Amino acid sequence: MTGREFGRFFLPGPTEVHPDVLASMLQPMIPHRGPQMVDLLEGADAPLRQLFCTERPVLVGTCAGTGFMEMAVRSGVRQRALCLVGGAFGERFAGIVEATGRDAIRLNVPLGKTVEPDMLEDALKRSEVDAVTAVHSETSTGSLASVAELATVVQQFDDVLLLVDGVTSVGGSPVRTDEWGLDFVFTGSQKALALPPGLALGVASDRMVERAKRTPERGAYLDVVAYHEAASKYQPTNTPGISTLYALREQLKRIAATGGIEARWARHEAMRQTVENWVAGRGGDLGFSYLPSEGRRSWTISCLQVPEGRNGREIAKDLAGVGWTIGSGYGGLKEQTIRIGHMGDHTVTQVTELLQVMESILQ
């Protein structure tokens, strides 16, 4: 242990992990094909379905969220995808489409903006594609796309699947997989779930699974059909990260004990509102402003433009000097923005204290 006080680590991922969750990992290994593994995965099944708001099995893999992003492409894109790009992770999705031999048509919007339903409808009318890739909460800009409305548009076009990166939204803001009609949505363990890195979780629709069955070159390790069949039997596809599964079980218990997923959403929304109120008041007086517009701001990450004459990397460095961690801007935004990852097990009180510390540093 480093001795760092819990509640001062606001990186946009990996997120700070609660000591009880870390402690749960210190358990013996078990046979990954034995009854103990079945019990472990079966016990996680119902809570994971509640997390994703689905009645379908939740796929669990030992890889980064990017692994399931590649799964989405290999199993869900036949030839060509329309890729919605408003930041680094929308671009990553498009890059994986191309890296797997498919065609990517990019629908680009400025950093901090999101593709709106009318824009998507127009693009689909002009493009012959069989899938749409979208990022719900864009980690690089803090913007939150209206995935429910985008899904309604996609459903107007026959045989087009919607593949969604929910890496910084699942567990921190509403993701209603079945109600919205998402064909594939995935997340990583190290974001709003506040687990150590190393697990990817996702849900595939019937349409997604059936398309995958007809896709001969969908790969082996990231085959959504194999994952779906294994999940239905409470089995791993390959040797899993057993210690991270112990952590997942502990965190799912903690989520249930603190009011369930809707209470978790409400706490994340309250943390976002705390930052919004600060920017509207004292933070705005100091020169901070949001990059995304109102109504399109992530519940888990606040991306703020820094005051004129300030440098986002220097602000993050100064905070680190007094024991607090935030993220500087990502990519081309690294100097002009900061990113506060208020997700996982953080609280409004801790966010408020962080903002007060930031005020004192700037003064």
N, C-alpha and C positions, 0 to 999 in steps of 0.2 A: 504493500500500500504506500502511496505517495504522501499521505497525510493531508491531501487537498480537501478542503471543506466541500461537502456535496452541495450542489446548487450554484456553482460559479462557472460552470463549463457550458457555454451557449454556442458551441460550434454547430453549424447546420448539418452535422453528421461527420464522424460518428457522434452520437448523442451520449451524454453522461448516463452511466448505468448505475442503478441503485445498488447499494451494498448487499441487500438481501438477494438480489438477482445474481450478483457476482458470486455470493457464497453458495448459491444453489448449484453451481457448476462443479463444486468440489465433491463429486460423487464417483463411485467406481464405474468403470466401463461395463457394458452389458453386451450380450450377443445381439448383433443388429438384425438377426433373423429369428430371434427367440420371442417367447411370449411377453417378456418385459418390454420389448420395443413395441409390440402391438398395443400393450396397455398404455405406453407413453403417448403414442400417436392417436390412439382412440380417445384418450382423455383430453387431447387438445382439439379434437375434431369439432365438437359443438361450439366451444368458445371462438375458434377461428372462423367458423361460419357466421357467427354473430359479428365478428370484427369486420368481415367483408359484406355483411348484410346479404347473405346468399344461402340457398338451400343445397348448393352443390359442394362437392368435396373441395377442400383447399389443398393445393399442391405445396409441398414443403421440400425445398432443395438446399443442399449445402453448396452455396455459391453466392456471389454478389448479386444484387438486383440486376446488374447488367447481364448476368447469365440468363435470367428470365426475360429480359428484353430481347436477347438473341433467340430464346425459345419462341417468343411471340412472333418474330419474323420468320424463323425457319418453319414453324408449323402453321402460321396464319397468313403468310403472303405467298401467293402463287407466282405472280410475275411482276406486279407493279403496285407500289403503295403511294398514297398521297400523305406526305409527312408534314405535320403542322409544327413549324419551327419558330420559337420566340425566345430561344436561349440555348445554352450549351447542351442540355439534355435532350431537347427536341432535335438538335443537330446530331447528337450521338445516336438517337433512334434512326435517323435518316442514313447515317454512316454505316450502321449495321445492316440496313436494308441493302445498301450497295455492296458491302463486304461479303454478303451471302449470295451475290449474283443476281439479285432482283433490281428492278428499276425504282428509283426514288424520285418523285416529283415533289419539290418543296413548295409549301405555301408559307412564305416568310412574313413575319410581322416584326416591328422594331422591338428592341430589348425592353422588357417591362410591359409590353402589350400582349394580348391574347387573341387568337383567331376567334372571331365571332360567328354565330350560326349562319348569318347571311353570306359571309365570306366563304364558309365551308360549302354551303349549298351551291354557290356560283362555281367554285372550283370543281366540285364533283360533276356538275353538268358539262364542264369543259374537258374533263379528264377521264380516260378509261383506266380505272384502277380496280383492284379487288380487295383493298384494305386501306384503312386510315390509321396512322400512328399519331398519338397525342400524348402530351405530358399534362397531367392534371395540375400538380403544383411544381412549377419550374424552379428548381433549387438555385439556379444561378441568378435569377431575377426576383424571386419572391412573388411571382404572379400566379394567380389561380384561375385556370380555365373553367368555363361553364360546361363541364363534361356532360351533364344531364341534357342540356340543350343540344350539344354537338351530337350526342347519341341519337336524339330524335331526328336530326337531319340525316345521319348516316342510314337510319332504318328506312328511309324513303327510297334507297337505292338497293335493288336486289343484289344479293351475293357480294356485298361489301362488308367486311368485318371491321370492327372498331377495336384497336389494340391500345391499351392505356397504361402509361407509366404512372403508377400511384405511389411512387417511392416516398415522397414527403407529404402525402395526403392520407393514405390508409392509416388509421389509428389516431389521426389528429384532426380530421375534418370528415364530414359525411362522404362516404363512398357506398352507394346503394347499388351493388353489382347487378342484382336481378331486376330491381325496379327500373333501373336506367337501361338495361339491356346491353351491358358491356360484354363483348365477346372474349376479351382477355384483359385482366387487370392484375398488376403485380406490385410488390413492394420489397424492400430490404429490411432486415432486422434492426439495423443500426440507426434508424430514423425515429419516427414517432412512437414506435414500439419500445424504444429505449432498451435495446438488447445489444450485446456485442455483435460486431460484424460477422457475417458468415452464413446467414440464412437468407434465402429468397422465398417468398410466399406468393401464390397466385391462384386465380380462379379462371377456368376455361368454360365457355358455353358449349352446348351441344354442337352448334354450328362450327365452332373452332375445332372440336375434337374430330368431327366428321371430315372437315377439310384436311386436317392433319393426316388422317388415315389414307387420304387420296394423294398425299404429297410424298413421293418416294424418297426425296433427298432432304428429309427434315432433320437428319442427324440422329445420333444415338444417345449421348449423355443428356441432351436437352430436348428429348422427344416428349411432347406433351401427351401423346397417347400412353406411353409407358408410365409417365407420372400420374396420369388420371387413373389408370388401372391399379397402380400401386396404392394411391391414396384411398381408393374405394375399399381396399383390403387392409388398411392401416399398416402398410409396409413402406419402407424406403425403396427407392429404385436402386441405389448403390449404398456403399458404406457411408452413413451420415455423420455429421458433426454431433456426436452424442452429447457432449457437454453443453453445446448451444441449445439442444433440444430440452435439456434440463432447465436451462435459463428461460426458454420459451414457456414451459409449463408453469414455472414460478411467476412469470410476468402475467400470464393469462389469469392466474389465481388472484394476483394483486389488482388487475383491472376489474375483475368481478367483485372483489371486496370493496372497491371504491366507487361503486355505482354503475359499473358496466360501461359499454362503449359510448353511450350518449352522454354520460357524465364526463367522460374523457374528452369528447368533442367540445362540450361546453367549457371545460377548463382551457382548452387550447384557444377557443374563440375569445375567452376573457383575456388571455395573455396577448393576443393580437390587438384587442381593443385597448389594452393598457398602453401598448406602444403607439397606437393611433392617437390616443388622448395626449400622450406626451409630445408627439410631433405637432399636434394641434395647439399645444401650449408652450411649455418651456423648451422643448426640443426644437420647435419651429423658431422660437426667438433666437436660439443659438445657430440657426441656419440649416437644420436638418429637414429633409422632405422625403416623401415616399417615391420610389421609382414606379411601382404599379399604381394605377388609378384606383379610387375608392370603388369597392365592390368587386375588385379583381385582385385582392391581396390574400396571399396564403395565410392560413391559420397557424402555420408552423414555422414560417420564416419571414422576418421583416427585412426587406432590402431597402436601406435608406441612403439617399444621396447626402454626402457629407457637406458641411459648410464650405463656402468658397475660401480657397486658400488652405484648406485642410486636405490631408491624405488618408484614405481609408486604411491603408496598411499601417500607417503610423499610429492611428487611433487604436487599432487592434493591438499593436505592440505596446502602447502605453498602458492599455488595460491589462495585458498579460503581466506587466511589471508590478501590478498591485494585486495579482492573483485571480484575474477574471479573463475568461476566454470567449471571444466572439470570432466570426469569420470576416475577413476582408472581402472585397468584391471578387467576383469570379471572372477570369479571362480579361476581356477588354474593360471590365468594370472594376478591376482590382484596386484602383487608386481613388476612384470617384464615389465608391459606395462602401458600406459595411453591411454585413448580414448577421442578424441575431436569430439564432436557432432556438426559438422558445417552444420546444416540443418534448415529448417523452414524459418524464416525471417532474418537470419544472412547475413552478407555481407563480401566480400573480405577484406574490410577495417578493419572490426572488427576482422576477423581471423588474419590478419597481426598484429594488435595490441596485440592480445592474445599471439602470438608467440614471439613478442618482450618482453612482460612481462615475459614470461617463460624463455627467455634468461637471463634477468636481475636477476631472482631468482637463476638460476643455477650458475651464475657467482659470 
